Amino acid sequence: MSQHKRRVVITGMGAVTPIGNTVDEYWNALIEGKSGAAEITHFDASKFDTRFACEVKNFDPLLYIDRKMARRLDPYCQYALASAAQAVEDAGIDPEKMTQDEKDKTGVVYGSGMGGMNIYHEQTGIYIKDGPHRVSPFFVPMIIPDIAAGFISMRYGFRGPNYCVVSACATGNNNIGDAFLLIRNGYVDAMMTGGSETGVTEMGLAGFNAMKALSTRNDSPQTASRPFDATRDGFVLGEGAGALYIEELERAKNRGAKIYAELVGIGFSADAHHMTAPEPEGRGAILAMNMLMRDAQLKPEDVDYLNMHGTSTPLGDVGETKAIKAVFGDHAYKMNLSSTKSMTGHMLGAAGAAEAIATILAIKNDTIPPTINFEHRDEACDLNYTFNTAEKRTINVGVSNAFGFGGHNTTVAFRKYEE
């Protein structure tokens, strides 16, 4: 294990989202302010209080896996393998040409908040109709949230640390954070990390509706996700995946890799408050962001952009805004913030990974993706949320927040890469 903190950089990315099934498609849609919300097509949602979501569209798993495997895998795992395949290609690595030592020092920490919800629903129906002997032998391995990490490892022969962090909607950031620490502290040299989710299922929708967590703006799905707007009425359910291939800096330089940005810090905390509601004053989020600032050795004025958790819920948007003011002081009004969930909906366990990619690309392109659908001012949300239109700005440091049911708070920071 290294006795000093090693630098960690991002060299490959992959995305499957409600607004694009590659990183380029996703980024272009973000900058255009495109909404991924529409009436649900995965199943008949006519009997639900909410009848729309941000579904992944036109996804073809056969671009990434063979037909036999595709039939066995829950869509969350298909999305995970697709995002990882994109990241491997983007990073310019050929696993077939990696040495055994390189594979030993490459791991996978890749998560999901809920795992194989589609297969769980399908197989439960089979059990009820036909009894226990008709349940698939693949049922258990295909629903567990860690199987995506296992499949990515098996596909590429990565034998380093392999596991899944599950922390609800903070899952993506938690996995990125663990992967980052493993490299920085010298346990491994490279990691595939991120998160995947397919929560747009009948039971997923029913459960979130029962909690009164979702928007019911059925007459206007595309404008339903409206973070910080005074008329917001809940989040929009989303799905998809995001993957980052991250490496120790010298390894990346030695192989001539392109470098998107540097991953410079992580913060974790708990609200210790309520199983679903955020702490009203944002105390847990404050702890996480303060930890991040110490870990990354950042001052408030160093941060140019913050991709907020920003789910479009009445309580969550206000609590996060209070936390940002507490951490950044006057500078909170000088930096740009936005919620890309206004376009993707809430991708749950994949949200942190997709939003990390958005933050990295904001730094690379010096462009702030917008928060769309703003119409009515909320006096409690008075920061610069980059409403409705993307904005050009030099971005040297970007931060991405992700919070989850159970009071989990995570935040990561990226810096424009410099020698």
C-alpha positions as a Markdown table, in Angstrom:
| # | Residue | x | y | z |
|---|---|---|---|---|
| 1 | Met | 0.0 | 0.0 | 0.0 |
| 2 | Ser | 1.2 | 3.5 | -0.9 |
| 3 | Gln | 2.4 | 5.7 | 2.0 |
| 4 | His | 1.3 | 8.9 | 0.2 |
| 5 | Lys | -1.8 | 10.0 | -1.5 |
| 6 | Arg | -1.7 | 9.3 | -5.2 |
| 7 | Arg | -3.4 | 11.4 | -7.8 |
| 8 | Val | -6.5 | 9.9 | -9.5 |
| 9 | Val | -7.8 | 10.8 | -13.0 |
| 10 | Ile | -10.8 | 9.9 | -15.2 |
| 11 | Thr | -9.8 | 8.4 | -18.5 |
| 12 | Gly | -13.0 | 6.7 | -19.7 |
| 13 | Met | -16.7 | 7.2 | -19.3 |
| 14 | Gly | -20.0 | 5.4 | -20.4 |
| 15 | Ala | -23.6 | 6.4 | -20.0 |
| 16 | Val | -27.1 | 5.0 | -20.7 |
| 17 | Thr | -29.7 | 7.6 | -19.8 |
| 18 | Pro | -33.2 | 8.7 | -20.5 |
| 19 | Ile | -31.8 | 11.4 | -22.8 |
| 20 | Gly | -29.1 | 9.5 | -24.6 |
| 21 | Asn | -27.5 | 6.1 | -24.7 |
| 22 | Thr | -23.9 | 7.3 | -25.0 |
| 23 | Val | -21.9 | 10.0 | -23.3 |
| 24 | Asp | -22.0 | 12.3 | -26.3 |
| 25 | Glu | -25.8 | 11.9 | -26.7 |
| 26 | Tyr | -26.3 | 12.5 | -23.0 |
| 27 | Trp | -24.1 | 15.6 | -22.9 |
| 28 | Asn | -25.6 | 17.1 | -26.0 |
| 29 | Ala | -29.1 | 16.6 | -24.7 |
| 30 | Leu | -28.1 | 18.2 | -21.3 |
| 31 | Ile | -26.8 | 21.3 | -23.0 |
| 32 | Glu | -29.9 | 21.5 | -25.2 |
| 33 | Gly | -32.1 | 21.3 | -22.1 |
| 34 | Lys | -33.9 | 18.2 | -23.3 |
| 35 | Ser | -36.4 | 16.5 | -21.0 |
| 36 | Gly | -36.4 | 12.7 | -20.9 |
| 37 | Ala | -39.9 | 12.5 | -19.3 |
| 38 | Ala | -42.8 | 10.9 | -21.2 |
| 39 | Glu | -45.7 | 8.6 | -20.6 |
| 40 | Ile | -44.5 | 5.2 | -19.4 |
| 41 | Thr | -44.1 | 2.5 | -22.1 |
| 42 | His | -42.5 | -0.3 | -20.1 |
| 43 | Phe | -46.0 | -1.4 | -18.7 |
| 44 | Asp | -49.6 | -0.2 | -18.5 |
| 45 | Ala | -49.5 | 2.7 | -16.0 |
| 46 | Ser | -53.1 | 3.8 | -16.4 |
| 47 | Lys | -54.1 | 2.7 | -12.9 |
| 48 | Phe | -51.2 | 4.6 | -11.2 |
| 49 | Asp | -51.3 | 8.1 | -9.7 |
| 50 | Thr | -48.2 | 8.9 | -11.8 |
| 51 | Arg | -48.3 | 7.7 | -15.4 |
| 52 | Phe | -45.0 | 9.1 | -16.7 |
| 53 | Ala | -41.3 | 8.6 | -16.0 |
| 54 | Cys | -37.8 | 9.2 | -17.6 |
| 55 | Glu | -37.3 | 5.8 | -19.3 |
| 56 | Val | -34.3 | 4.7 | -21.2 |
| 57 | Lys | -35.3 | 4.7 | -24.9 |
| 58 | Asn | -34.2 | 2.7 | -27.9 |
| 59 | Phe | -31.6 | 0.7 | -25.9 |
| 60 | Asp | -30.2 | -2.4 | -27.7 |
| 61 | Pro | -28.4 | -4.7 | -25.3 |
| 62 | Leu | -27.1 | -6.8 | -28.3 |
| 63 | Leu | -24.7 | -4.0 | -29.0 |
| 64 | Tyr | -22.9 | -5.0 | -25.9 |
| 65 | Ile | -23.8 | -8.6 | -24.9 |
| 66 | Asp | -25.0 | -11.7 | -26.8 |
| 67 | Arg | -28.6 | -12.7 | -27.1 |
| 68 | Lys | -28.4 | -15.6 | -24.6 |
| 69 | Met | -26.9 | -13.4 | -21.8 |
| 70 | Ala | -29.3 | -10.6 | -22.6 |
| 71 | Arg | -32.3 | -12.9 | -22.0 |
| 72 | Arg | -31.0 | -13.8 | -18.6 |
| 73 | Leu | -30.0 | -10.3 | -17.3 |
| 74 | Asp | -32.2 | -7.8 | -15.6 |
| 75 | Pro | -32.1 | -4.5 | -17.6 |
| 76 | Tyr | -30.2 | -2.9 | -14.7 |
| 77 | Cys | -27.4 | -5.3 | -15.4 |
| 78 | Gln | -27.6 | -4.8 | -19.2 |
| 79 | Tyr | -27.3 | -1.0 | -18.6 |
| 80 | Ala | -24.3 | -1.6 | -16.3 |
| 81 | Leu | -22.5 | -3.8 | -18.8 |
| 82 | Ala | -23.2 | -1.3 | -21.6 |
| 83 | Ser | -21.9 | 1.7 | -19.6 |
| 84 | Ala | -18.7 | -0.3 | -18.6 |
| 85 | Ala | -18.1 | -1.3 | -22.2 |
| 86 | Gln | -18.4 | 2.3 | -23.3 |
| 87 | Ala | -15.9 | 3.3 | -20.6 |
| 88 | Val | -13.4 | 0.6 | -21.5 |
| 89 | Glu | -13.5 | 1.7 | -25.2 |
| 90 | Asp | -13.3 | 5.4 | -24.3 |
| 91 | Ala | -10.3 | 4.8 | -22.0 |
| 92 | Gly | -8.5 | 3.1 | -24.9 |
| 93 | Ile | -7.6 | 0.0 | -23.0 |
| 94 | Asp | -7.7 | -3.5 | -24.4 |
| 95 | Pro | -8.3 | -6.0 | -21.6 |
| 96 | Glu | -7.0 | -8.8 | -23.9 |
| 97 | Lys | -3.6 | -7.1 | -24.0 |
| 98 | Met | -3.4 | -6.3 | -20.3 |
| 99 | Thr | -0.8 | -8.1 | -18.3 |
| 100 | Gln | -1.8 | -10.4 | -15.4 |
| 101 | Asp | -0.4 | -7.9 | -13.0 |
| 102 | Glu | -2.4 | -5.0 | -14.5 |
| 103 | Lys | -5.6 | -7.1 | -14.2 |
| 104 | Asp | -4.7 | -7.9 | -10.6 |
| 105 | Lys | -4.4 | -4.2 | -9.9 |
| 106 | Thr | -7.7 | -3.2 | -11.6 |
| 107 | Gly | -10.9 | -3.6 | -9.7 |
| 108 | Val | -14.7 | -2.9 | -10.0 |
| 109 | Val | -16.8 | -1.0 | -7.4 |
| 110 | Tyr | -20.1 | -0.6 | -9.2 |
| 111 | Gly | -23.5 | -0.3 | -7.5 |
| 112 | Ser | -27.2 | -0.3 | -7.7 |
| 113 | Gly | -29.7 | 1.0 | -5.2 |
| 114 | Met | -32.3 | -1.8 | -5.7 |
| 115 | Gly | -30.9 | -4.4 | -8.1 |
| 116 | Gly | -33.0 | -6.6 | -10.4 |
| 117 | Met | -36.4 | -5.2 | -9.8 |
| 118 | Asn | -37.7 | -6.3 | -13.2 |
| 119 | Ile | -36.7 | -10.0 | -12.7 |
| 120 | Tyr | -38.0 | -9.9 | -9.1 |
| 121 | His | -41.4 | -8.7 | -10.4 |
| 122 | Glu | -41.4 | -11.3 | -13.2 |
| 123 | Gln | -40.4 | -14.2 | -11.1 |
| 124 | Thr | -42.8 | -13.4 | -8.3 |
| 125 | Gly | -45.6 | -13.5 | -10.8 |
| 126 | Ile | -44.4 | -17.0 | -12.0 |
| 127 | Tyr | -44.2 | -18.2 | -8.4 |
| 128 | Ile | -47.8 | -17.0 | -7.7 |
| 129 | Lys | -49.1 | -18.5 | -10.9 |
| 130 | Asp | -47.2 | -21.8 | -11.2 |
| 131 | Gly | -45.5 | -22.4 | -7.9 |
| 132 | Pro | -41.9 | -22.6 | -6.6 |
| 133 | His | -40.6 | -25.2 | -9.0 |
| 134 | Arg | -41.1 | -22.8 | -12.0 |
| 135 | Val | -38.9 | -20.1 | -10.5 |
| 136 | Ser | -35.7 | -19.5 | -12.5 |
| 137 | Pro | -32.4 | -20.9 | -11.2 |
| 138 | Phe | -31.0 | -17.5 | -12.2 |
| 139 | Phe | -33.5 | -15.7 | -9.9 |
| 140 | Val | -31.2 | -15.1 | -6.9 |
| 141 | Pro | -28.0 | -14.1 | -8.8 |
| 142 | Met | -29.8 | -11.9 | -11.2 |
| 143 | Ile | -31.6 | -9.7 | -8.6 |
| 144 | Ile | -28.7 | -9.0 | -6.2 |
| 145 | Pro | -27.3 | -5.5 | -6.5 |
| 146 | Asp | -23.7 | -6.6 | -6.7 |
| 147 | Ile | -24.0 | -8.9 | -9.7 |
| 148 | Ala | -23.3 | -6.1 | -12.1 |
| 149 | Ala | -19.9 | -5.5 | -10.5 |
| 150 | Gly | -19.3 | -9.3 | -10.7 |
| 151 | Phe | -20.2 | -9.4 | -14.4 |
| 152 | Ile | -18.0 | -6.5 | -15.3 |
| 153 | Ser | -15.1 | -8.1 | -13.5 |
| 154 | Met | -15.7 | -11.5 | -15.2 |
| 155 | Arg | -16.0 | -9.9 | -18.6 |
| 156 | Tyr | -12.7 | -8.1 | -18.5 |
| 157 | Gly | -10.7 | -10.2 | -16.1 |
| 158 | Phe | -10.3 | -7.4 | -13.6 |
| 159 | Arg | -9.3 | -9.2 | -10.4 |
| 160 | Gly | -8.8 | -6.3 | -8.0 |
| 161 | Pro | -11.4 | -5.4 | -5.3 |
| 162 | Asn | -14.9 | -6.2 | -6.5 |
| 163 | Tyr | -18.0 | -5.2 | -4.7 |
| 164 | Cys | -21.1 | -3.0 | -4.7 |
| 165 | Val | -21.9 | -0.1 | -2.3 |
| 166 | Val | -25.7 | 0.3 | -1.7 |
| 167 | Ser | -26.8 | 3.6 | -0.3 |
| 168 | Ala | -30.1 | 4.3 | -2.1 |
| 169 | Cys | -29.8 | 7.5 | -4.2 |
| 170 | Ala | -26.3 | 8.2 | -2.9 |
| 171 | Thr | -25.1 | 4.8 | -4.4 |
| 172 | Gly | -23.3 | 6.2 | -7.5 |
| 173 | Asn | -21.2 | 8.7 | -5.5 |
| 174 | Asn | -20.5 | 6.1 | -2.8 |
| 175 | Asn | -19.1 | 3.7 | -5.3 |
| 176 | Ile | -17.0 | 6.4 | -7.0 |
| 177 | Gly | -15.7 | 7.4 | -3.6 |
| 178 | Asp | -14.6 | 3.9 | -2.6 |
| 179 | Ala | -12.9 | 3.4 | -6.0 |
| 180 | Phe | -11.1 | 6.7 | -5.6 |
| 181 | Leu | -9.8 | 5.8 | -2.1 |
| 182 | Leu | -8.6 | 2.4 | -3.2 |
| 183 | Ile | -6.5 | 3.9 | -5.9 |
| 184 | Arg | -5.3 | 6.9 | -3.9 |
| 185 | Asn | -4.2 | 4.7 | -1.0 |
| 186 | Gly | -2.3 | 2.3 | -3.3 |
| 187 | Tyr | -4.4 | -0.8 | -3.1 |
| 188 | Val | -5.0 | -0.8 | -6.9 |
| 189 | Asp | -4.0 | 1.2 | -9.9 |
| 190 | Ala | -7.3 | 1.4 | -11.8 |
| 191 | Met | -11.0 | 0.9 | -11.1 |
| 192 | Met | -14.3 | 0.7 | -13.0 |
| 193 | Thr | -16.9 | 2.4 | -11.0 |
| 194 | Gly | -20.4 | 3.8 | -11.2 |
| 195 | Gly | -24.0 | 2.8 | -10.8 |
| 196 | Ser | -27.1 | 1.4 | -12.6 |
| 197 | Glu | -30.8 | 1.3 | -11.9 |
| 198 | Thr | -34.1 | 0.3 | -13.5 |
| 199 | Gly | -36.6 | 1.6 | -11.0 |
| 200 | Val | -39.3 | 2.2 | -13.6 |
| 201 | Thr | -41.2 | -0.9 | -12.8 |
| 202 | Glu | -44.7 | -1.5 | -11.5 |
| 203 | Met | -43.7 | -2.1 | -7.9 |
| 204 | Gly | -41.1 | 0.7 | -8.1 |
| 205 | Leu | -43.8 | 3.2 | -9.3 |
| 206 | Ala | -46.4 | 1.9 | -6.8 |
| 207 | Gly | -44.0 | 2.2 | -3.9 |
| 208 | Phe | -42.9 | 5.7 | -4.7 |
| 209 | Asn | -46.5 | 6.8 | -5.3 |
| 210 | Ala | -47.5 | 5.3 | -2.0 |
| 211 | Met | -44.9 | 7.5 | -0.3 |
| 212 | Lys | -46.2 | 10.6 | -2.2 |
| 213 | Ala | -42.7 | 11.2 | -3.4 |
| 214 | Leu | -43.4 | 11.5 | -7.1 |
| 215 | Ser | -44.8 | 14.3 | -9.2 |
| 216 | Thr | -48.3 | 13.7 | -10.5 |
| 217 | Arg | -48.1 | 16.3 | -13.3 |
| 218 | Asn | -49.6 | 13.8 | -15.7 |
| 219 | Asp | -50.9 | 16.5 | -18.1 |
| 220 | Ser | -47.3 | 17.8 | -18.7 |
| 221 | Pro | -44.7 | 15.1 | -18.0 |
| 222 | Gln | -41.8 | 17.0 | -19.7 |
| 223 | Thr | -42.2 | 19.9 | -17.3 |
| 224 | Ala | -42.8 | 17.8 | -14.2 |
| 225 | Ser | -39.2 | 17.7 | -12.9 |
| 226 | Arg | -38.8 | 21.3 | -11.9 |
| 227 | Pro | -36.1 | 21.7 | -9.1 |
| 228 | Phe | -36.3 | 24.9 | -7.1 |
| 229 | Asp | -39.5 | 26.0 | -8.8 |
| 230 | Ala | -42.2 | 27.0 | -6.3 |
| 231 | Thr | -44.7 | 24.7 | -7.9 |
| 232 | Arg | -42.5 | 21.5 | -7.7 |
| 233 | Asp | -44.5 | 18.5 | -6.4 |
| 234 | Gly | -42.1 | 15.6 | -6.3 |
| 235 | Phe | -39.4 | 13.9 | -8.3 |
| 236 | Val | -39.8 | 12.1 | -11.7 |
| 237 | Leu | -38.7 | 8.4 | -11.6 |
| 238 | Gly | -35.7 | 7.8 | -13.9 |
| 239 | Glu | -33.4 | 4.9 | -14.9 |
| 240 | Gly | -30.1 | 4.2 | -16.6 |
| 241 | Ala | -26.4 | 3.8 | -15.8 |
| 242 | Gly | -23.1 | 5.6 | -15.6 |
| 243 | Ala | -19.6 | 4.3 | -15.5 |
| 244 | Leu | -16.2 | 5.9 | -14.9 |
| 245 | Tyr | -12.8 | 4.3 | -15.6 |
| 246 | Ile | -10.4 | 5.9 | -13.2 |
| 247 | Glu | -6.7 | 5.5 | -12.9 |
| 248 | Glu | -3.6 | 6.5 | -10.9 |
| 249 | Leu | -2.1 | 9.4 | -12.7 |
| 250 | Glu | 1.3 | 7.9 | -13.6 |
| 251 | Arg | -0.3 | 4.8 | -15.0 |
| 252 | Ala | -2.6 | 6.9 | -17.2 |
| 253 | Lys | 0.3 | 9.1 | -18.4 |
| 254 | Asn | 2.6 | 6.1 | -19.1 |
| 255 | Arg | 0.0 | 4.6 | -21.5 |
| 256 | Gly | -0.7 | 7.9 | -23.1 |
| 257 | Ala | -4.3 | 8.0 | -22.0 |
| 258 | Lys | -6.5 | 11.1 | -22.6 |
| 259 | Ile | -7.5 | 12.6 | -19.2 |
| 260 | Tyr | -10.9 | 14.2 | -18.7 |
| 261 | Ala | -10.3 | 15.6 | -15.2 |
| 262 | Glu | -8.8 | 14.8 | -11.9 |
| 263 | Leu | -10.9 | 13.3 | -9.0 |
| 264 | Val | -9.7 | 15.2 | -6.0 |
| 265 | Gly | -11.9 | 14.5 | -3.0 |
| 266 | Ile | -14.9 | 12.7 | -1.4 |
| 267 | Gly | -17.1 | 13.5 | 1.5 |
| 268 | Phe | -19.6 | 11.1 | 3.3 |
| 269 | Ser | -22.0 | 11.6 | 6.2 |
| 270 | Ala | -25.4 | 10.6 | 7.7 |
| 271 | Asp | -28.4 | 12.7 | 8.6 |
| 272 | Ala | -29.3 | 10.4 | 11.5 |
| 273 | His | -32.8 | 12.0 | 11.2 |
| 274 | His | -35.4 | 10.1 | 9.2 |
| 275 | Met | -35.6 | 7.1 | 6.9 |
| 276 | Thr | -36.8 | 9.2 | 3.9 |
| 277 | Ala | -37.1 | 12.9 | 4.8 |
| 278 | Pro | -33.9 | 15.0 | 4.6 |
| 279 | Glu | -32.7 | 16.8 | 7.8 |
| 280 | Pro | -34.5 | 20.2 | 7.4 |
| 281 | Glu | -31.4 | 22.4 | 8.0 |
| 282 | Gly | -29.1 | 20.2 | 5.8 |
| 283 | Arg | -26.8 | 19.3 | 8.7 |
| 284 | Gly | -25.8 | 15.9 | 7.2 |
| 285 | Ala | -25.1 | 17.5 | 3.8 |
| 286 | Ile | -23.1 | 20.2 | 5.5 |
| 287 | Leu | -20.9 | 17.6 | 7.1 |
| 288 | Ala | -20.4 | 15.8 | 3.8 |
| 289 | Met | -19.4 | 18.9 | 1.9 |
| 290 | Asn | -17.1 | 20.2 | 4.7 |
| 291 | Met | -15.4 | 16.8 | 4.7 |
| 292 | Leu | -15.0 | 17.0 | 0.9 |
| 293 | Met | -13.5 | 20.5 | 1.1 |
| 294 | Arg | -10.9 | 19.3 | 3.7 |
| 295 | Asp | -10.2 | 16.2 | 1.7 |
| 296 | Ala | -9.7 | 18.0 | -1.6 |
| 297 | Gln | -7.9 | 20.9 | 0.1 |
| 298 | Leu | -10.4 | 23.3 | -1.5 |
| 299 | Lys | -11.5 | 26.8 | -0.4 |
| 300 | Pro | -15.1 | 27.9 | -1.1 |
| 301 | Glu | -13.9 | 30.3 | -3.8 |
| 302 | Asp | -12.2 | 27.4 | -5.7 |
| 303 | Val | -15.5 | 25.8 | -6.6 |
| 304 | Asp | -17.0 | 27.1 | -9.8 |
| 305 | Tyr | -19.9 | 24.7 | -10.4 |
| 306 | Leu | -22.0 | 22.4 | -8.2 |
| 307 | Asn | -24.3 | 19.7 | -9.6 |
| 308 | Met | -26.9 | 19.5 | -6.9 |
| 309 | His | -28.9 | 16.5 | -5.8 |
| 310 | Gly | -31.9 | 18.7 | -6.6 |
| 311 | Thr | -34.7 | 16.2 | -6.9 |
| 312 | Ser | -37.6 | 18.6 | -7.3 |
| 313 | Thr | -39.1 | 17.8 | -3.9 |
| 314 | Pro | -40.4 | 20.6 | -1.7 |
| 315 | Leu | -38.2 | 19.7 | 1.3 |
| 316 | Gly | -35.1 | 18.4 | -0.4 |
| 317 | Asp | -34.3 | 21.4 | -2.6 |
| 318 | Val | -34.6 | 23.8 | 0.3 |
| 319 | Gly | -32.5 | 21.7 | 2.7 |
| 320 | Glu | -29.7 | 21.3 | 0.1 |
| 321 | Thr | -29.8 | 25.1 | -0.6 |
| 322 | Lys | -29.4 | 25.8 | 3.1 |
| 323 | Ala | -26.5 | 23.4 | 3.3 |
| 324 | Ile | -24.7 | 25.0 | 0.3 |
| 325 | Lys | -25.0 | 28.4 | 1.9 |
| 326 | Ala | -23.6 | 27.1 | 5.2 |
| 327 | Val | -20.6 | 25.6 | 3.5 |
| 328 | Phe | -19.8 | 28.2 | 0.9 |
| 329 | Gly | -21.0 | 31.4 | 2.6 |
| 330 | Asp | -21.1 | 34.4 | 0.2 |
| 331 | His | -19.5 | 32.4 | -2.5 |
| 332 | Ala | -22.7 | 30.3 | -2.8 |
| 333 | Tyr | -24.2 | 33.2 | -4.7 |
| 334 | Lys | -21.2 | 33.5 | -7.1 |
| 335 | Met | -20.9 | 30.0 | -8.4 |
| 336 | Asn | -23.2 | 28.2 | -10.8 |
| 337 | Leu | -25.4 | 25.4 | -9.6 |
| 338 | Ser | -27.8 | 23.2 | -11.5 |
| 339 | Ser | -29.9 | 20.0 | -11.3 |
| 340 | Thr | -29.6 | 17.8 | -14.3 |
| 341 | Lys | -32.4 | 15.7 | -12.8 |
| 342 | Ser | -34.7 | 18.3 | -14.3 |
| 343 | Met | -33.8 | 16.5 | -17.6 |
| 344 | Thr | -33.0 | 12.9 | -16.6 |
| 345 | Gly | -35.4 | 12.5 | -13.7 |
| 346 | His | -34.1 | 10.8 | -10.6 |
| 347 | Met | -32.0 | 7.8 | -11.8 |
| 348 | Leu | -31.8 | 6.5 | -8.1 |
| 349 | Gly | -28.7 | 4.4 | -7.7 |
| 350 | Ala | -27.3 | 5.5 | -11.1 |
| 351 | Ala | -27.9 | 9.3 | -10.4 |
| 352 | Gly | -24.5 | 10.0 | -8.8 |
| 353 | Ala | -22.6 | 8.3 | -11.6 |
| 354 | Ala | -24.6 | 10.1 | -14.4 |
| 355 | Glu | -24.2 | 13.4 | -12.6 |
| 356 | Ala | -20.5 | 12.9 | -12.0 |
| 357 | Ile | -20.2 | 12.5 | -15.8 |
| 358 | Ala | -22.2 | 15.7 | -16.3 |
| 359 | Thr | -19.9 | 17.5 | -13.8 |
| 360 | Ile | -16.7 | 16.2 | -15.5 |
| 361 | Leu | -18.0 | 17.3 | -19.0 |
| 362 | Ala | -19.0 | 20.7 | -17.6 |
| 363 | Ile | -15.3 | 21.1 | -16.5 |
| 364 | Lys | -13.9 | 19.8 | -19.8 |
| 365 | Asn | -16.2 | 22.0 | -21.9 |
| 366 | Asp | -16.4 | 25.1 | -19.6 |
| 367 | Thr | -20.2 | 24.8 | -19.9 |
| 368 | Ile | -22.9 | 24.7 | -17.1 |
| 369 | Pro | -25.8 | 22.4 | -18.0 |
| 370 | Pro | -29.1 | 24.0 | -17.1 |
| 371 | Thr | -31.9 | 23.4 | -14.6 |
| 372 | Ile | -34.9 | 23.3 | -17.0 |
| 373 | Asn | -38.6 | 23.9 | -16.3 |
| 374 | Phe | -38.2 | 26.9 | -14.1 |
| 375 | Glu | -41.2 | 29.2 | -14.0 |
| 376 | His | -42.1 | 30.4 | -10.5 |
| 377 | Arg | -39.6 | 31.7 | -8.0 |
| 378 | Asp | -39.3 | 30.1 | -4.5 |
| 379 | Glu | -38.0 | 32.6 | -2.0 |
| 380 | Ala | -36.3 | 29.8 | -0.1 |
| 381 | Cys | -34.3 | 28.9 | -3.2 |
| 382 | Asp | -32.4 | 32.0 | -4.1 |
| 383 | Leu | -29.0 | 30.8 | -5.6 |
| 384 | Asn | -27.9 | 30.8 | -9.2 |
| 385 | Tyr | -29.4 | 27.5 | -10.4 |
| 386 | Thr | -28.6 | 28.2 | -14.1 |
| 387 | Phe | -32.2 | 28.2 | -15.0 |
| 388 | Asn | -33.5 | 27.0 | -18.4 |
| 389 | Thr | -30.4 | 27.7 | -20.6 |
| 390 | Ala | -26.8 | 26.4 | -20.5 |
| 391 | Glu | -24.2 | 28.9 | -19.6 |
| 392 | Lys | -20.5 | 29.2 | -20.7 |
| 393 | Arg | -18.1 | 29.7 | -17.8 |
| 394 | Thr | -14.5 | 28.7 | -17.0 |
| 395 | Ile | -14.8 | 25.8 | -14.6 |
| 396 | Asn | -11.7 | 24.7 | -12.8 |
| 397 | Val | -13.5 | 22.7 | -10.0 |
| 398 | Gly | -16.8 | 21.1 | -10.0 |
| 399 | Val | -18.6 | 19.3 | -7.1 |
| 400 | Ser | -21.5 | 16.8 | -7.4 |
| 401 | Asn | -23.9 | 16.0 | -4.5 |
| 402 | Ala | -25.9 | 12.8 | -4.1 |
| 403 | Phe | -28.1 | 12.0 | -1.1 |
| 404 | Gly | -30.2 | 8.9 | -0.3 |
| 405 | Phe | -33.1 | 7.4 | 1.7 |
| 406 | Gly | -31.6 | 6.4 | 5.1 |
| 407 | Gly | -29.9 | 9.7 | 5.5 |
| 408 | His | -26.9 | 8.9 | 3.3 |
| 409 | Asn | -25.0 | 12.0 | 2.0 |
| 410 | Thr | -22.1 | 11.8 | -0.5 |
| 411 | Thr | -20.3 | 14.5 | -2.5 |
| 412 | Val | -17.3 | 14.3 | -4.9 |
| 413 | Ala | -15.1 | 16.9 | -6.4 |
| 414 | Phe | -13.3 | 17.1 | -9.8 |
| 415 | Arg | -10.6 | 19.5 | -11.0 |
| 416 | Lys | -9.5 | 20.5 | -14.5 |
| 417 | Tyr | -6.4 | 18.4 | -15.1 |
| 418 | Glu | -3.1 | 20.1 | -14.9 |
| 419 | Glu | 0.4 | 18.6 | -14.8 |
